[in-house]
């Protein structure tokens, strides 16, 4: 089972993903998550002599679905999305609900997470292998060193989603977000927690990487590191609390952080 993180080169710094799954008669089959550039995906499929069987949209925003139509026309793939996406994403073939499972290979599957907050039709996908979480495809709910905005959602609901479904993920779980926002997010962390050495070190590492080019993958973080550098997972940090004038609860910390990040 292979995961390909694909940088789209868009102004919004989108990632798309191809996930290989077992196919009939040993054919290579793939699922695409959030196709931005259909031609880019088709080129990769051609190089790997693979068949696209399904597209999963994490949510309805245009930059996560705009490759759907051309990919379906070229491959006949089905479109799968959150059950609340009816009427928001055209031509959905299958509506996904919390705890649905998408088989990939023996003892390996994607589990659907219902993750509202950024929008109310947002799902994430947890990659499970041998009964252990391995990675999360987090769309615009959770980013490296950050979380999604709530312009078309609700920050209080996003708080519950992060608290209940992301904060408890095992340390080794890899994070595959919908966008590459490392630099801004880490700078936001250091604005509120300037003594955070882990965030400083990671920002330095990111800045030393070669410029991200279309089609490439990037630095893949895990939840252990996220707990060290992601401000939204650090609601009890004394430095953050002091710089926010000591909000009264972890929820209040999260909401204030989300509000401040909107204008960062």
N, C-alpha and C positions, 0 to 999 in steps of 0.2 A: 504494500500500500504506500503510495507516494503522494506527497503534497507539494504542489508548485505554487509559490507565492509570486505573483506577476505584477510588477509595477507598471501602471498604465501610461505614465508620462503626462497625466492630465494636470491642469492647474490646481485641482483639488487634491492631488497626490493620492489618487485612489489605488487600492490593491484589488485585483481579482485573484481567484484561486481555481486551480484544477486539482481534483482529487481522483486518483486512479482507484478503480474497483474491479473485482473479479467479473469477467464477462463470460458469455456463453462460448463454448469451444475455445477457451483460452484467448479470446479476443480482448484487446485492451479497451476498457470502457472508462469514461470519465464523467464526473459531476463538476459543473462549473458554479462557483459561488460568486454572485454579484458581477456579471460581465459588463465591463465598461466599453471595451473596444472589441467588437465581434471579429473583425479581421485579424486582430492580434491573437485571439483565442483560436480561430480557424487555422492560422499558420502553425501554432504550436501543436494542434491536433494532427495536422498533416505531417509534421516532422516526426511525431511519435506513432504515426499510423494508428491513431486511436479514434474511437467512436464516442461522441457526446450523447449521453442518454438522458441527462436531466440538468436543469438549471435551477439553482436555489437562490432566491432573492431574500436577503436578510430583512429588507424593508422596501418601502415603495418609492423612495426618493430617486429622481431621474438618473443620477450618476451611478446607481446600483442596478438599474434595470435597462439601460439604454441599448445594451447589446442583445437583449432578448430576441427581438423580432428577427433580426438577420440570422442569428444562430439557429433559431427554430426553422426558418426557411431553408437553411443550408443543411441541417442535420436531422430535423424531425424530433429534436429533444423536447421533452416535456418541461413545463414551468411549474415549479413548486414554491409556495410561499405561505406566510402566516394566514390563518383562517380569517383574521381581521382585514386582510389585504383585498378582499373581494370588492370589486369596483374601483380599486386603486392601482392595481397592476393588471394590464390586459392579458387575456388568454391563459389564465392559470388553469392547469390541469389537475393539480392536487393541492389541497389545503392541509397544512401541517399544524399539529397541535402539540402542546407540552407533552414530553416523554415519548413522542413518536420516534421510531428507530429506522434509520436508513442503512441497510447492510452494505458493507464494503468488501469484506472477505471473512474467512473463518475467524471468529472471536474478535471481530473489529467492525464497528459501526459508528454512525453519527447519531447522537441523541439530540432531539430538538428541545431547546430551552425557550420558554415564553419570557421575553425580556422587554417589557414596555418601559417607556420613559423618554427616549429620543423620539419615537413615535409610538402609537398604540397598536401598530401592526408589525412589530419588530420581533424577530427571532434570532437566536444565536445557536450555534451547533457545537456540541461537545464531542470530540473524537475519543471513543472508548476502545481500548485494546486490552484483551485478557482481563476484562472487568475493571480496568483502571483508566481514569481520565489521562489522556496524553496531550491534548491541545484543545483550544477553544477558538472558533471562528466568530469574532465578536462584532462584526459589522460596525455600526456607529454607536453602539452601546458603551464599549470599553476600548480605549486606545492605549498604546504604550505611553505610560506616565500621564494618563488623563482619562476622561470619560466624554461621552457625547453631549452636544448641546440639547436644549429642550425647547427650541423655538416652535416646533410642532408637536410637542409632547408635554411632559410635566416633570419638574425637577424632583418633587417629593416622591413620585412613583419611581423615577430613576434611582433615587437613593435606596429604595427598598430592593430594587433589582440588583444593584451593586452589593448591597449588604447581604442579601440572602443567597445570591447565586455566583458572585465572583470573589468576594472576600474570603470565602471558605475553600476555594479551589486549592488542590495540593500544590506545593512549591514547584514541582517539576513540570507542571502544565505549561505548554508553550502558548503564546498569545499571537493570533493571526488577526489583526484588526482590518478595518475597511479603508484606512488611510494611514499615511506616514506623517505623523505630527511630532516626531521625537523632539526636535530642537525647541519649538515653542513650548511644548509641555514641560520639558525639563527646565527651561528658563523660568516658567511659572512656578515650578516647585522651588527653585532656588531663590525666587523673589520672596517667598513666604518662609522658606527654611534654608537660609544661606549657609548654614553649617552642615548641610546634608552632603557628606563626602561621597556617598554612593551616587547621588545625582550628579555631582561635579565630575566624578570619574567617568560616568556613562556619557555625559555630554561631551567630554573631551574625546572619548572613543568614537562617538558618532561624528564629531567634527573632523576626525582624522580619516574617516572612511572616504573612499572615492565618491564622487557625485553619483547619485542614484540615476541610472539610465533606464529608459523604457525597456520592459521585459525582464528586468533583473529582480531578484529577491533582495532582501535587506537584512539588517541585524535582527534576529529573532530573540525576543526576550521571554523569560518565564515568570511565573507568578511569585517566585521567591524574590527576584529582583524588583518586580512591580511593588511589592510590599515595602521595599526600601526607598523607591524613588517616586511612586505615584502618590501625589498629595491627597487624592481622594480616598486612598486606603490608609491614611495616616491621621485619623481624626483626634488622636490623643497626643500627638507630638507637642511637647511644651512650647517649642519655638513657633509652630503654626498657631497654636492657641493664643499665644501672647500677641502675635502679629494680627490676629483677628479680633483682638480685644475680648478673648475668653467667651465664646458662645456657650450657651448653657447645656447643649447636648451634642452628641455626635451628628445627629441629623441637622442641627443648626450649623455645625461646621461645614458639612457637605453642601448645604444650600448656599451658604456664604461663598464658599469656594467656587461653586458653579456660577454664581452671580458675577464674581470677580473675573472669572475666566472668559465670560462673554465679551468683555472689552479688552482682553489682553492682546 
